[in-house]
Amino acid sequence: MSTAPLAATSEPRAIGAADRWRLVLGREPQGGSAPARRAGRALDELYGRGHGEGSQDPTGGRGRPEPAPREWSEELEALFGATVREEVLGRAAERGRSDVLDHLDPDTVTPSVDLLEQVLSLAGALPEARLARLRPLVKRITDRLTAELARRLRPALTGLSVPRPTRRRGGRLDLGRTVRANLHTVRPGPDGPVLLPERPVFATRARRSADWHVHIVVDVSGSMERSTIHAALVAAILHGLPALSVSLTAFSTEVIDLTDRVHDPLALLLEVAVGGGTDIGAALAHTRSAVRVPGRTIVALITDFEEGGSLGRTLAEVRALASSGVHLLGLAALDHGGAPVYNRAIASSFADAGMPVAALGPEELAAWIGEKVRG
């Protein structure tokens, strides 16, 4: 490798290669260009001094006061452009810097569960005026995450939303079935055979009452934010399938039926307050009272299995659901890295009572539901 010094660039806003490496390694540019020093200060707001990506010497007396969010946003855009600005501000928000949320552009921000989790954690403490300003941001993130998750779940759910044939008019004409059902009406015509359909066949959505019901029961006690977000998004996607009807129940020490909001994950997530204790038994008792056709009912319980109520009563509810024919699945809570976080001893008791327990992400859950429904 050549050891010749790197030529300095003549572009006013450019940062030379040597200064770029110093910024990445957390070293202050050595008498470098003004853009390099500005970039170091701007990146320090995200990464902190002494941790790389622009970190300056941590000794005192050399820094400047932290800029206000608006000044920082303007500096980032001037240095790196609007796209990088949104990425840096989004990462800062994910790390807990709530003062930048008002400066994120809902139309260009990169959506992530981390960012949504951070915004939702603040929702209950914000005044209504500021929450109203953040709603477009939350909606944008929720819509994008739902669309992305729906795309990932599509292979597992293929075949659960096929329209059913019917003789009743009202749906779109099912051309293939209409032709096959009326081949006996084919007559010769001046330009070739002519089909004169006597019995047109139409496509219609499946009736929800005749199909499967999925109960998603999610623990919203402390440290369950990520699982709550995934549950809301999955419930909204499943709700859009004609073959399924979906209920969503949130619980801590209280049980809240959120089924009327299951079609709108934004409203649902803004409604749920994560925190408090855990009473799994009360949630399962509520769910069992809503079961109508056990053999065509799925109950997916999402929890860390840290039961705060009577474990004996809770296991009795599990056994009652299992013996009735309901299809049960216990889902361990997942941390930010996707690793399961749950009380293994209590989860083992649930499995012994008839509820298998697994650590599944949204895609695996959708695949399991698809397998049950298809038989």
Secondary structure as UniProt FT lines:
FT   TURN            12..13
FT   HELIX           17..24
FT   TURN            25..26
FT   HELIX           34..47
FT   TURN            49..50
FT   TURN            60..61
FT   HELIX           69..80
FT   HELIX           82..94
FT   TURN            95..96
FT   HELIX           98..103
FT   TURN            106..108
FT   HELIX           113..123
FT   TURN            124..125
FT   HELIX           128..157
FT   TURN            158..159
FT   STRAND          164..166
FT   TURN            169..170
FT   HELIX           175..181
FT   HELIX           183..185
FT   STRAND          187..189
FT   TURN            190..191
FT   STRAND          192..194
FT   STRAND          202..204
FT   HELIX           208..210
FT   STRAND          212..219
FT   TURN            222..223
FT   HELIX           225..239
FT   TURN            242..243
FT   STRAND          244..251
FT   STRAND          255..257
FT   HELIX           259..261
FT   TURN            262..263
FT   HELIX           265..271
FT   HELIX           280..290
FT   HELIX           294..296
FT   STRAND          297..303
FT   HELIX           311..324
FT   STRAND          327..334
FT   TURN            336..337
FT   STRAND          340..341
FT   HELIX           344..353
FT   STRAND          357..358
FT   HELIX           362..374
//
